Amino acid sequence: MGNPASPTADGLAAVAAEIVCCAAPLARVADAVAALSCEAARWDSAAAFDAPASGYSTKDQADVAADLKMLLRGPSSLAGSREARGASAKSFTDVPTVHGNFRQAVRALDAAQVRVVDLDAGQGKEDLLMLLATQFATSAHFMCKMSVDRARFCAGSIADARLREELAAAGIDVGDLKGTLAELMADSDAGDHVTDGKDVPGVSSATVEDWRTKLSSLFDPSRPALVEKLKGILEEKKEKRRLPKIPKGTRDFAGRQMAIRERAFSIVTGVFKMHGGVALDTPVFELRETLMSKYGEESKLIYDLADQGGELCSLRYDLTVPFARYLAMNNHITTMRRYQIAKVYRRDKPSKGRYREFYQCDFDIAGVYEPMQAGFEVIKVLTELLDKLDIGMYEVKLNHRKLLDGMLEICGVPPEKFRTVCSSIDKLDKLTFEVVKKELVEEKGVSDETAEKIGNLVKTRGPPLQVLMELRKEGSKFIENDGSVAALNELEILFKALEKANAIDMISFDLSLARGLDYYTGVIYEAVFKGTTQVGSIAAGGRYDNLVGDIVAGKQVPAVGVSLGMERVFAIMEEQEKEKNQETRTTETEVLLSILGKDLTLAAELASELWRAEIKVEIKLSTRVRDHISYATQSGIPWMVIVGQSEIRDGKVKLKNISARQEEEVPRKDFAQVLKHRLTNP
């Protein structure tokens, strides 16, 4: 290899190749060990390794985070340890960054050992390899140091008294182990020294050997009791991993639930089409830059995806922004009545009626129309939807963004704080004003006097035309504010149109309605279910004039829309079915073709005739008549076609009306036509 003080480039390249050969698998092992540490510390992996708001700085860091989440996906996420969220938190949350840097250093060293062969003498071969080797050593040092931090925390956090006792019985003192780890850290820190202005990692080999010996004793076969306990723990975790489950905040739909859902979708689609809606489908994920900065404080609920092919993508949060992106991409579209029924995703805390994956049904009208024309029709669509779904009593709260801004201006809120204050006001349907006021004063920097003024005004609510008159009466601060005056004039047009359409009785003019999303610019509304099932808001929407322009500069397409949250509607409909004690049919089968035997050829011939006649048919082969009748009754199938040996011999089939308990024999050649007539003329 040459003089150690001045190694040759070829020698350094050989050393680099050996390091890379060992380091590549070490990176994977280090990730796996980090994942085990997270489990041992009860670290909440679901939140810890999601990309930060600024994203990871390199692809390697993002890859490590993705690998860790994959390793931790098997067991259920446990509540984050309070201790781990304290001083030791960075030894968990910084794993993607530190391990990613290690991967990057390994790859750089690997590339350099190949590239250095092509360099001529004097081109800095040695300097290049020495620099990369130093970077590799530094990244490896930080990775090992972080691993020791986690090990020390885990050793000090053993809460299982029985495990502590067995460790003590096996001659292993947890306190001594903690001391050894602390000693290792001290020696590691003391061993660092400076050469040519660069940190070069060093560590005491004696301490490492002592540490290795004590840790390896944990797995000493001569201590069978401890080994058996560890085996039991591993087997228990393995068994838990075998049990299939779905992620929190998601649902499976089957049988009766699917029947209810399909009925609801049919009603919704019918209303949308009655108002000229055109169907649109968009990708389930969008470029992250399209979604960010559109939802205000709600942006933290967006699901980010791992980097694939150099594009940063996120699951769609709603259907409105993807629609605006579609309009922005298609310059020839200036007006559109669009509807979309699809799933959206939010990294929310699951609770009753609140899911992470759920359906939204959106209807939007884009383009320039007469004042409040599009807004009136969208609100009319909303009331028709809720009436035809027949879910019971509901209320549509309504406000105007310009009126809300005018109210904040009247109260003395600076314009730059309008949106953040609105996000607090939007919580009044869930929190008391005292709680919201505390947030406004302590977190949003609003004065106590201003918060009190807001509290007095947001109490204003009631019948639309009545509240409108109150806000316009002499002495009202609203008639002195230009934005408020413009909003009140628009609302007058809207309320009169809703009154003529017999849709105003379900509307409540409510100044506390804020809608936390940043893109609304005009009228806003939210439908709330008033029945016994507690689901909260079931639909919401509003006007957004600038969203398309925010996506692509120079194009403005004003739009107004509404979104119906179907999961909450499903919950209401399911509860209604239970209360009525009604059986919901899970199929639309009209006829059960009952072959009293096992002749599939005969069944295929007869069933095909019925299918050609567009009759919905199921086939059942069984020698027992009771099995056929029982299946038809339980499935709610209204008719049976019974074919046994006597029917085959006589060239006939038997038709049976289940509910009427009536039977008749008809010629085999005419049975499909006769049955079609019976079904269409009951």
C-alpha positions as CSV (number, residue, x, y, z in Angstrom):
1,M,0.0,0.0,0.0
2,G,3.0,2.3,0.1
3,N,4.1,4.7,2.8
4,P,1.4,5.0,5.5
5,A,2.0,8.7,5.8
6,S,1.3,9.1,2.1
7,P,-0.7,6.2,0.9
8,T,-1.0,5.6,-2.9
9,A,-4.3,6.2,-4.6
10,D,-4.5,2.5,-5.6
11,G,-4.0,1.5,-2.1
12,L,-6.6,3.9,-0.8
13,A,-9.0,2.6,-3.5
14,A,-8.4,-0.9,-2.3
15,V,-9.2,0.1,1.3
16,A,-12.3,2.0,0.1
17,A,-13.5,-1.1,-1.7
18,E,-13.1,-3.2,1.5
19,I,-14.9,-0.5,3.6
20,V,-17.8,-0.4,1.1
21,C,-18.1,-4.2,1.1
22,C,-18.6,-4.2,4.9
23,A,-20.5,-0.9,5.2
24,A,-23.3,-1.6,2.7
25,P,-24.8,-4.5,4.7
26,L,-24.0,-2.5,7.9
27,A,-26.4,0.2,6.8
28,R,-29.3,-2.2,6.5
29,V,-28.5,-3.8,9.9
30,A,-28.3,-0.4,11.5
31,D,-31.7,0.5,10.2
32,A,-33.2,-2.8,11.6
33,V,-31.5,-2.3,15.0
34,A,-33.0,1.3,15.0
35,A,-36.4,-0.1,14.3
36,L,-36.0,-2.6,17.2
37,S,-35.0,0.3,19.5
38,C,-38.1,2.2,18.5
39,E,-40.3,-0.7,19.5
40,A,-38.4,-1.2,22.8
41,A,-38.9,2.5,23.6
42,R,-42.5,2.4,22.6
43,W,-41.8,5.2,20.1
44,D,-44.8,6.2,18.0
45,S,-43.4,5.2,14.6
46,A,-46.4,6.5,12.6
47,A,-45.5,10.1,13.4
48,A,-41.8,9.9,14.1
49,F,-40.7,9.1,10.5
50,D,-43.1,11.1,8.4
51,A,-41.3,13.7,6.4
52,P,-40.9,17.1,8.1
53,A,-42.7,20.1,6.6
54,S,-39.5,21.0,4.7
55,G,-38.9,17.4,3.5
56,Y,-35.7,15.4,3.9
57,S,-32.7,17.0,2.3
58,T,-31.5,13.9,0.4
59,K,-33.0,10.8,-1.2
60,D,-31.1,8.6,1.2
61,Q,-32.7,10.2,4.2
62,A,-36.2,9.7,2.7
63,D,-35.3,6.1,1.9
64,V,-34.2,5.4,5.5
65,A,-37.5,6.9,6.8
66,A,-39.5,4.7,4.4
67,D,-37.5,1.6,5.4
68,L,-38.1,2.3,9.1
69,K,-41.8,2.7,8.6
70,M,-41.8,-0.6,6.6
71,L,-39.9,-2.4,9.4
72,L,-42.3,-1.0,12.0
73,R,-45.5,-1.6,10.1
74,G,-46.1,-5.1,11.5
75,P,-46.7,-4.4,15.2
76,S,-49.4,-2.0,16.3
77,S,-48.1,1.5,17.1
78,L,-47.8,2.1,20.8
79,A,-48.3,5.4,22.5
80,G,-45.1,7.4,22.4
81,S,-43.0,7.2,25.6
82,R,-43.0,10.4,27.6
83,E,-39.3,10.0,28.4
84,A,-38.4,9.3,24.8
85,R,-40.1,12.5,23.8
86,G,-37.8,14.4,26.1
87,A,-34.0,14.5,26.0
88,S,-33.6,11.3,24.0
89,A,-36.1,12.2,21.3
90,K,-33.5,13.2,18.8
91,S,-31.8,9.8,19.0
92,F,-35.1,8.5,17.4
93,T,-36.4,11.3,15.2
94,D,-32.9,11.9,13.7
95,V,-32.4,8.3,12.5
96,P,-33.4,9.0,8.9
97,T,-31.0,12.0,8.7
98,V,-28.0,10.3,10.4
99,H,-28.5,6.9,8.7
100,G,-29.2,8.6,5.4
101,N,-25.9,10.5,5.6
102,F,-24.1,7.2,6.3
103,R,-25.7,5.6,3.2
104,Q,-24.7,8.7,1.1
105,A,-21.1,8.5,2.4
106,V,-20.9,4.8,1.6
107,R,-22.2,5.4,-2.0
108,A,-19.8,8.3,-2.5
109,L,-16.8,6.2,-1.4
110,D,-18.0,3.4,-3.6
111,A,-18.2,5.7,-6.6
112,A,-14.8,7.3,-5.8
113,Q,-12.9,4.0,-5.7
114,V,-14.0,3.4,-9.3
115,R,-13.5,7.0,-10.5
116,V,-10.0,7.4,-9.0
117,V,-8.5,4.8,-11.3
118,D,-9.2,7.0,-14.3
119,L,-7.5,10.1,-12.8
120,D,-3.9,10.9,-13.7
121,A,-1.2,11.3,-11.2
122,G,-1.2,14.7,-9.5
123,Q,-5.0,15.2,-9.9
124,G,-5.6,14.8,-6.2
125,K,-6.4,11.0,-6.1
126,E,-5.2,10.7,-2.5
127,D,-6.9,13.9,-1.3
128,L,-10.2,12.8,-2.8
129,L,-10.2,9.4,-1.2
130,M,-9.0,10.8,2.2
131,L,-11.7,13.4,2.2
132,L,-14.4,10.8,1.4
133,A,-13.0,8.3,3.9
134,T,-13.1,11.1,6.6
135,Q,-16.7,11.8,5.7
136,F,-17.5,8.1,5.9
137,A,-15.8,7.8,9.3
138,T,-17.6,10.9,10.7
139,S,-21.0,9.6,9.5
140,A,-20.3,6.1,11.0
141,H,-19.3,7.7,14.3
142,F,-22.5,9.7,14.6
143,M,-24.6,6.7,13.7
144,C,-22.9,4.6,16.4
145,K,-23.2,7.4,18.9
146,M,-26.9,7.7,18.3
147,S,-27.3,3.9,18.6
148,V,-25.6,4.0,22.0
149,D,-28.0,6.9,23.1
150,R,-31.0,4.7,22.2
151,A,-29.5,1.6,23.9
152,R,-28.8,3.6,27.1
153,F,-32.4,5.0,27.1
154,C,-33.9,1.5,26.5
155,A,-31.8,0.0,29.3
156,G,-32.9,2.7,31.7
157,S,-36.6,2.4,30.7
158,I,-37.2,-1.3,31.6
159,A,-40.5,-1.1,33.5
160,D,-41.3,-4.8,33.7
161,A,-40.6,-5.7,37.3
162,R,-40.5,-9.5,36.5
163,L,-38.0,-8.9,33.7
164,R,-35.9,-6.8,36.0
165,E,-36.0,-9.6,38.6
166,E,-35.0,-12.2,36.0
167,L,-32.2,-10.0,34.8
168,A,-30.9,-9.7,38.3
169,A,-31.3,-13.4,38.9
170,A,-29.2,-14.0,35.8
171,G,-26.5,-11.8,37.2
172,I,-27.2,-8.8,35.0
173,D,-27.6,-5.5,36.8
174,V,-29.6,-2.9,34.8
175,G,-27.9,-0.1,36.7
176,D,-24.5,-1.5,35.9
177,L,-25.4,-1.8,32.3
178,K,-26.5,1.8,32.3
179,G,-23.2,2.7,33.8
180,T,-21.3,0.8,31.2
181,L,-23.2,2.6,28.5
182,A,-22.5,6.0,30.1
183,E,-18.8,5.0,30.3
184,L,-18.8,4.1,26.7
185,M,-20.2,7.5,25.8
186,A,-17.7,9.3,27.9
187,D,-14.8,7.4,26.4
188,S,-16.2,8.0,22.9
189,D,-16.5,11.7,23.5
190,A,-13.0,11.9,25.1
191,G,-11.5,9.8,22.3
192,D,-12.4,12.4,19.6
193,H,-9.3,14.4,18.6
194,V,-8.5,16.9,16.0
195,T,-6.2,16.4,13.1
196,D,-5.7,19.0,10.4
197,G,-8.8,20.8,11.5
198,K,-11.0,17.7,11.0
199,D,-12.8,15.6,13.6
200,V,-11.7,12.0,13.5
201,P,-13.7,9.6,15.5
202,G,-11.9,7.5,18.1
203,V,-13.1,5.1,20.8
204,S,-11.6,3.0,23.7
205,S,-11.2,-0.6,22.5
206,A,-11.1,-1.9,26.1
207,T,-14.5,-0.2,26.9
208,V,-16.1,-1.5,23.7
209,E,-14.9,-5.1,24.6
210,D,-16.2,-4.8,28.1
211,W,-19.5,-3.4,26.8
212,R,-19.7,-6.3,24.2
213,T,-19.1,-8.9,26.9
214,K,-21.8,-7.6,29.2
215,L,-24.4,-7.2,26.4
216,S,-23.6,-10.7,25.0
217,S,-24.3,-12.2,28.4
218,L,-28.0,-11.3,27.8
219,F,-28.1,-14.1,25.2
220,D,-26.0,-16.6,27.2
221,P,-27.5,-20.1,26.6
222,S,-26.5,-21.0,30.2
223,R,-29.3,-18.8,31.5
224,P,-32.3,-20.8,30.3
225,A,-35.0,-18.9,32.2
226,L,-34.1,-15.6,30.6
227,V,-33.7,-17.1,27.2
228,E,-37.1,-18.7,27.5
229,K,-38.7,-15.4,28.5
230,L,-37.2,-13.7,25.5
231,K,-38.4,-16.5,23.2
232,G,-41.9,-16.1,24.6
233,I,-41.8,-12.3,24.0
234,L,-40.7,-12.9,20.4
235,E,-43.2,-15.6,19.8
236,E,-46.0,-13.3,21.2
237,K,-45.0,-10.5,18.9
238,K,-44.7,-12.8,15.9
239,E,-48.2,-14.1,16.6
240,K,-49.6,-10.6,16.8
241,R,-48.0,-9.8,13.5
242,R,-49.7,-12.7,11.8
243,L,-53.2,-11.4,12.7
244,P,-54.5,-9.4,9.7
245,K,-55.9,-6.0,10.3
246,I,-56.6,-2.7,8.6
247,P,-55.0,0.6,9.5
248,K,-56.7,2.9,12.0
249,G,-59.2,5.3,10.5
250,T,-60.2,3.0,7.6
251,R,-63.1,0.6,7.1
252,D,-64.1,-2.5,5.1
253,F,-67.6,-2.4,3.5
254,A,-69.4,-5.6,2.7
255,G,-72.9,-7.0,2.5
256,R,-75.5,-4.7,4.0
257,Q,-73.1,-1.8,4.3
258,M,-72.3,-2.0,0.6
259,A,-76.0,-2.1,-0.3
260,I,-76.6,1.1,1.7
261,R,-73.6,2.7,0.2
262,E,-74.6,1.9,-3.4
263,R,-78.1,3.2,-2.8
264,A,-76.7,6.5,-1.4
265,F,-74.3,6.9,-4.4
266,S,-77.2,6.3,-6.8
267,I,-79.2,9.0,-5.2
268,V,-76.3,11.4,-5.1
269,T,-75.3,10.8,-8.7
270,G,-79.0,11.3,-9.8
271,V,-79.1,14.7,-8.1
272,F,-75.8,15.8,-9.7
273,K,-76.9,14.8,-13.2
274,M,-80.3,16.5,-12.7
275,H,-78.3,19.8,-12.4
276,G,-76.2,19.1,-15.5
277,G,-73.2,17.7,-13.7
278,V,-70.4,16.1,-15.8
279,A,-68.3,13.3,-14.2
280,L,-64.6,13.9,-13.6
281,D,-61.9,11.5,-12.2
282,T,-58.5,12.7,-11.0
283,P,-55.4,10.9,-9.6
284,V,-55.5,9.8,-6.0
285,F,-52.2,11.5,-5.5
286,E,-50.9,14.9,-6.6
287,L,-47.6,16.7,-6.7
288,R,-46.9,18.0,-3.2
289,E,-46.4,21.6,-4.5
290,T,-50.0,21.5,-5.9
291,L,-51.5,20.8,-2.5
292,M,-49.3,22.7,-0.1
293,S,-50.3,26.2,1.1
294,K,-53.9,25.6,0.1
295,Y,-55.4,24.4,3.4
296,G,-53.9,26.7,6.1
297,E,-53.3,24.9,9.4
298,E,-55.0,21.8,8.0
299,S,-52.0,21.2,5.7
300,K,-50.4,19.2,8.5
301,L,-53.0,16.5,7.8
302,I,-51.8,15.8,4.3
303,Y,-50.3,12.4,3.7
304,D,-46.8,12.6,2.0
305,L,-45.6,9.7,-0.1
306,A,-42.0,8.5,-0.3
307,D,-40.0,9.9,-3.2
308,Q,-40.5,7.9,-6.4
309,G,-38.6,8.9,-9.5
310,G,-37.7,12.3,-8.3
311,E,-41.3,13.6,-7.7
312,L,-42.5,14.6,-4.3
313,C,-46.2,13.5,-4.1
314,S,-49.0,13.5,-1.6
315,L,-52.3,11.8,-1.3
316,R,-55.2,14.2,-2.1
317,Y,-56.7,16.0,0.9
318,D,-59.9,16.9,-0.9
319,L,-61.4,16.9,-4.4
320,T,-61.5,20.7,-4.8
321,V,-57.8,21.5,-5.3
322,P,-57.4,18.6,-7.9
323,F,-60.4,20.1,-9.7
324,A,-58.7,23.5,-9.7
325,R,-55.5,21.9,-11.0
326,Y,-57.5,20.3,-13.8
327,L,-59.0,23.7,-14.8
328,A,-55.5,25.3,-14.6
329,M,-54.1,22.6,-17.0
330,N,-56.8,22.9,-19.6
331,N,-56.9,26.5,-20.9
332,H,-59.9,25.8,-23.2
333,I,-62.2,25.2,-20.2
334,T,-63.7,28.3,-18.9
335,T,-67.0,26.9,-17.6
336,M,-67.8,23.5,-16.2
337,R,-70.4,21.8,-14.0
338,R,-68.4,18.9,-12.6
339,Y,-69.1,16.2,-10.1
340,Q,-66.8,13.6,-8.6
341,I,-67.3,10.8,-6.1
342,A,-63.9,9.5,-4.8
343,K,-61.8,8.8,-1.7
344,V,-59.7,11.4,0.0
345,Y,-57.0,11.0,2.7
346,R,-56.3,12.9,5.9
347,R,-53.7,12.1,8.6
348,D,-56.3,12.9,11.3
349,K,-56.9,11.3,14.7
350,P,-59.5,8.6,14.1
351,S,-62.7,8.9,16.1
352,K,-66.4,8.1,15.7
353,G,-67.4,9.5,12.3
354,R,-63.8,10.7,11.6
355,Y,-61.7,8.6,9.3
356,R,-58.4,8.8,7.5
357,E,-59.8,7.4,4.3
358,F,-63.3,8.4,3.3
359,Y,-65.5,9.2,0.3
360,Q,-66.4,12.8,-0.7
361,C,-69.1,13.6,-3.2
362,D,-68.4,17.0,-4.8
363,F,-70.4,19.2,-7.1
364,D,-68.8,22.4,-8.4
365,I,-69.8,25.1,-10.9
366,A,-66.9,26.9,-12.5
367,G,-67.1,30.0,-14.7
368,V,-68.5,33.6,-14.7
369,Y,-72.2,33.9,-14.0
370,E,-74.6,36.4,-12.7
371,P,-74.1,37.4,-9.0
372,M,-74.9,34.4,-6.7
373,Q,-76.4,32.3,-9.6
374,A,-73.9,29.5,-9.2
375,G,-73.9,29.8,-5.4
376,F,-77.7,29.5,-5.3
377,E,-77.7,26.4,-7.4
378,V,-75.0,24.6,-5.5
379,I,-76.8,25.2,-2.2
380,K,-80.0,24.0,-3.8
381,V,-78.1,20.8,-4.8
382,L,-77.0,20.4,-1.2
383,T,-80.5,20.6,0.2
384,E,-81.9,18.3,-2.5
385,L,-79.2,15.7,-1.6
386,L,-80.0,15.7,2.1
387,D,-83.7,15.6,1.5
388,K,-83.5,12.7,-1.0
389,L,-81.1,10.7,1.2
390,D,-83.9,11.0,3.8
391,I,-81.4,11.1,6.8
392,G,-83.6,13.3,9.0
393,M,-83.3,16.8,10.3
394,Y,-80.4,18.9,9.3
395,E,-79.3,22.6,9.3
396,V,-77.2,24.4,6.8
397,K,-75.0,27.1,8.4
398,L,-74.1,29.9,6.1
399,N,-71.7,32.9,6.1
400,H,-69.6,35.0,3.8
401,R,-65.8,35.3,3.8
402,K,-65.9,39.0,3.1
403,L,-68.4,39.5,5.9
404,L,-66.1,37.5,8.2
405,D,-63.1,39.6,7.2
406,G,-65.2,42.8,7.8
407,M,-66.1,41.5,11.2
408,L,-62.5,40.9,12.1
409,E,-61.5,44.4,10.8
410,I,-64.3,45.9,12.9
411,C,-62.9,44.1,16.0
412,G,-59.4,45.4,15.4
413,V,-57.7,42.2,14.0
414,P,-54.8,43.1,11.7
415,P,-55.3,41.8,8.1
416,E,-52.3,39.5,8.2
417,K,-54.0,37.6,11.1
418,F,-57.4,37.1,9.4
419,R,-56.8,33.6,8.2
420,T,-55.2,32.3,11.4
421,V,-57.9,33.9,13.6
422,C,-60.5,32.3,11.3
423,S,-59.0,28.9,11.9
424,S,-59.6,29.4,15.6
425,I,-63.2,30.7,15.1
426,D,-63.8,27.6,13.0
427,K,-63.4,25.5,16.2
428,L,-66.4,27.0,17.9
429,D,-68.7,24.1,16.9
430,K,-66.5,21.8,19.0
431,L,-65.0,24.1,21.7
432,T,-66.4,26.7,24.1
433,F,-65.6,30.4,23.4
434,E,-63.5,30.5,26.6
435,V,-61.1,27.8,25.1
436,V,-61.1,29.5,21.7
437,K,-60.4,32.9,23.3
438,K,-57.4,31.5,25.2
439,E,-56.0,30.2,21.9
440,L,-56.6,33.6,20.2
441,V,-54.9,35.5,23.0
442,E,-52.1,33.2,24.0
443,E,-51.2,31.6,20.6
444,K,-52.5,34.0,17.9
445,G,-51.4,37.3,19.7
446,V,-54.9,38.8,19.7
447,S,-55.6,41.3,22.5
448,D,-58.1,40.4,25.2
449,E,-60.4,43.3,24.2
450,T,-60.4,42.2,20.6
451,A,-61.1,38.6,21.5
452,E,-64.1,39.8,23.5
453,K,-65.5,41.8,20.6
454,I,-65.1,38.7,18.4
455,G,-67.0,36.7,21.0
456,N,-69.9,39.1,21.0
457,L,-70.3,39.1,17.2
458,V,-70.0,35.4,16.6
459,K,-73.1,34.8,18.7
460,T,-75.1,36.3,15.9
461,R,-77.2,33.6,14.1
462,G,-80.7,32.9,13.0
463,P,-83.1,33.0,10.1
464,P,-81.2,34.5,7.1
465,L,-83.5,37.4,6.2
466,Q,-83.9,38.3,9.9
467,V,-80.2,38.4,10.6
468,L,-79.6,40.3,7.4
469,M,-81.9,43.1,8.5
470,E,-80.2,43.2,11.9
471,L,-76.7,43.6,10.4
472,R,-78.0,46.4,8.1
473,K,-79.9,48.4,10.7
474,E,-78.9,51.9,11.5
475,G,-75.8,52.1,13.7
476,S,-74.4,48.7,12.7
477,K,-70.7,48.7,12.2
478,F,-71.1,46.4,9.3
479,I,-72.7,49.0,7.0
480,E,-69.6,51.2,7.6
481,N,-67.3,48.5,6.2
482,D,-67.0,48.2,2.4
483,G,-66.3,44.5,2.4
484,S,-69.2,43.8,4.7
485,V,-71.6,45.9,2.6
486,A,-70.6,44.0,-0.6
487,A,-71.1,40.7,1.2
488,L,-74.5,41.7,2.6
489,N,-75.7,42.8,-0.9
490,E,-74.7,39.4,-2.4
491,L,-76.4,37.5,0.5
492,E,-79.6,39.4,0.0
493,I,-79.8,38.1,-3.6
494,L,-79.0,34.6,-2.5
495,F,-81.5,34.5,0.3
496,K,-84.4,35.8,-1.9
497,A,-83.6,33.1,-4.5
498,L,-83.5,30.4,-1.8
499,E,-86.8,31.7,-0.4
500,K,-88.5,31.4,-3.9
501,A,-87.0,27.9,-4.2
502,N,-88.5,26.8,-0.9
503,A,-85.0,26.0,0.4
504,I,-84.5,28.8,3.0
505,D,-86.1,27.1,5.9
506,M,-83.1,24.8,6.5
507,I,-80.6,27.7,6.3
508,S,-79.1,29.5,9.4
509,F,-77.2,32.7,8.9
510,D,-74.3,32.1,11.4
511,L,-71.4,34.6,11.9
512,S,-69.4,31.9,13.8
513,L,-69.0,29.8,10.6
514,A,-65.5,30.4,9.4
515,R,-64.3,27.3,7.4
516,G,-60.6,27.0,8.1
517,L,-59.5,26.4,4.5
518,D,-57.5,29.3,3.0
519,Y,-58.9,29.2,-0.5
520,Y,-62.5,30.4,0.1
521,T,-63.3,34.0,-1.0
522,G,-67.1,34.4,-0.9
523,V,-70.2,32.6,0.5
524,I,-69.4,29.6,2.7
525,Y,-71.7,27.0,4.2
526,E,-71.7,23.8,6.3
527,A,-74.5,21.2,6.8
528,V,-74.9,19.7,10.3
529,F,-77.0,16.7,11.1
530,K,-79.5,17.4,13.9
531,G,-80.5,13.8,14.7
532,T,-79.4,11.5,17.6
533,T,-76.4,10.0,15.7
534,Q,-73.5,12.3,16.7
535,V,-71.5,12.8,13.5
536,G,-71.1,16.6,13.3
537,S,-70.7,18.2,9.9
538,I,-71.9,16.1,6.9
539,A,-71.3,18.6,4.1
540,A,-69.5,21.9,3.4
541,G,-68.4,24.2,0.7
542,G,-68.1,27.7,-0.6
543,R,-66.9,30.0,-3.3
544,Y,-63.2,30.1,-4.3
545,D,-62.3,32.6,-7.0
546,N,-58.5,32.6,-6.8
547,L,-57.6,28.9,-6.4
548,V,-57.0,28.3,-10.1
549,G,-54.8,31.4,-10.3
550,D,-52.8,30.2,-7.3
551,I,-51.9,27.1,-9.2
552,V,-51.0,28.7,-12.5
553,A,-50.5,32.5,-12.7
554,G,-52.5,34.4,-15.3
555,K,-55.6,32.2,-15.3
556,Q,-58.6,33.0,-13.2
557,V,-61.7,30.7,-13.2
558,P,-64.1,31.6,-10.3
559,A,-65.9,28.6,-8.9
560,V,-68.3,27.5,-6.1
561,G,-68.9,24.0,-4.9
562,V,-70.1,21.7,-2.1
563,S,-68.6,18.5,-0.7
564,L,-70.7,15.8,0.9
565,G,-68.9,13.6,3.5
566,M,-70.3,10.2,2.7
567,E,-68.8,8.2,5.6
568,R,-70.9,10.2,8.0
569,V,-74.0,9.9,5.9
570,F,-73.4,6.1,5.8
571,A,-73.2,6.1,9.6
572,I,-76.6,7.9,9.8
573,M,-78.2,5.6,7.3
574,E,-76.9,2.4,9.0
575,E,-78.2,3.6,12.3
576,Q,-81.6,4.3,10.8
577,E,-81.7,0.8,9.4
578,K,-81.1,-0.6,12.8
579,E,-83.8,1.5,14.4
580,K,-86.3,0.5,11.8
581,N,-85.3,-3.1,12.3
582,Q,-85.3,-3.5,8.5
583,E,-83.4,-6.1,6.6
584,T,-81.4,-4.6,3.7
585,R,-81.0,-6.8,0.7
586,T,-77.4,-7.3,-0.2
587,T,-78.1,-8.4,-3.8
588,E,-80.6,-7.5,-6.5
589,T,-81.3,-11.1,-7.5
590,E,-84.8,-11.5,-8.8
591,V,-84.9,-15.3,-9.4
592,L,-83.3,-18.3,-7.8
593,L,-82.9,-21.1,-10.4
594,S,-83.4,-24.2,-8.2
595,I,-82.2,-27.4,-9.9
596,L,-83.2,-30.4,-7.7
597,G,-80.0,-32.3,-8.4
598,K,-76.5,-31.7,-9.7
599,D,-77.1,-31.2,-13.4
600,L,-75.0,-28.1,-14.2
601,T,-75.6,-28.5,-17.9
602,L,-79.4,-28.1,-17.4
603,A,-78.8,-25.2,-15.1
604,A,-76.5,-23.4,-17.6
605,E,-79.1,-23.8,-20.3
606,L,-82.0,-22.4,-18.3
607,A,-80.0,-19.6,-16.6
608,S,-78.7,-18.4,-20.0
609,E,-82.3,-18.0,-21.2
610,L,-83.2,-15.9,-18.2
611,W,-80.0,-13.8,-18.5
612,R,-80.8,-13.1,-22.1
613,A,-84.2,-11.9,-21.0
614,E,-82.3,-9.5,-18.6
615,I,-83.5,-11.2,-15.5
616,K,-81.2,-11.2,-12.5
617,V,-80.6,-14.9,-11.6
618,E,-78.6,-17.0,-9.2
619,I,-78.1,-20.8,-9.6
620,K,-78.4,-23.4,-6.8
621,L,-77.9,-27.1,-7.2
622,S,-79.2,-29.3,-4.4
623,T,-81.4,-32.3,-4.0
624,R,-83.2,-30.9,-1.0
625,V,-86.1,-28.5,-1.7
626,R,-85.8,-27.0,1.8
627,D,-82.3,-25.8,1.1
628,H,-83.5,-23.9,-1.9
629,I,-86.4,-22.3,-0.1
630,S,-84.3,-21.4,2.9
631,Y,-81.7,-19.7,0.7
632,A,-84.2,-17.7,-1.3
633,T,-86.0,-16.5,1.9
634,Q,-82.8,-15.5,3.7
635,S,-81.5,-13.7,0.6
636,G,-84.8,-11.9,0.0
637,I,-85.1,-13.3,-3.5
638,P,-88.8,-12.9,-4.6
639,W,-89.1,-15.7,-7.2
640,M,-87.9,-19.3,-7.6
641,V,-87.8,-21.5,-10.8
642,I,-87.9,-25.1,-9.5
643,V,-86.8,-27.9,-11.9
644,G,-86.9,-31.5,-10.7
645,Q,-87.2,-34.9,-12.4
646,S,-91.0,-34.6,-12.8
647,E,-90.7,-31.1,-14.4
648,I,-88.0,-32.4,-16.8
649,R,-90.2,-35.4,-17.7
650,D,-93.3,-33.2,-18.4
651,G,-91.4,-30.5,-20.2
652,K,-92.4,-27.9,-17.6
653,V,-90.9,-25.7,-14.9
654,K,-92.4,-24.6,-11.6
655,L,-92.6,-20.8,-10.7
656,K,-92.8,-20.0,-7.0
657,N,-93.7,-16.5,-5.6
658,I,-92.0,-16.6,-2.2
659,S,-93.9,-13.8,-0.5
660,A,-97.3,-14.8,-1.9
661,R,-96.6,-18.5,-1.3
662,Q,-98.0,-19.3,-4.7
663,E,-96.8,-21.8,-7.3
664,E,-97.7,-22.5,-10.9
665,E,-96.3,-24.7,-13.7
666,V,-95.6,-23.3,-17.1
667,P,-94.3,-24.8,-20.3
668,R,-90.5,-25.1,-20.4
669,K,-90.3,-23.2,-23.8
670,D,-92.3,-20.2,-22.4
671,F,-91.0,-19.9,-18.9
672,A,-88.6,-17.0,-19.4
673,Q,-91.3,-14.9,-21.1
674,V,-93.9,-15.7,-18.5
675,L,-91.5,-14.9,-15.6
676,K,-90.4,-11.6,-17.2
677,H,-94.1,-10.6,-17.3
678,R,-94.6,-11.6,-13.7
679,L,-91.7,-9.5,-12.6
680,T,-92.7,-6.4,-14.6
681,N,-96.4,-6.7,-13.6
682,P,-96.4,-7.8,-10.0
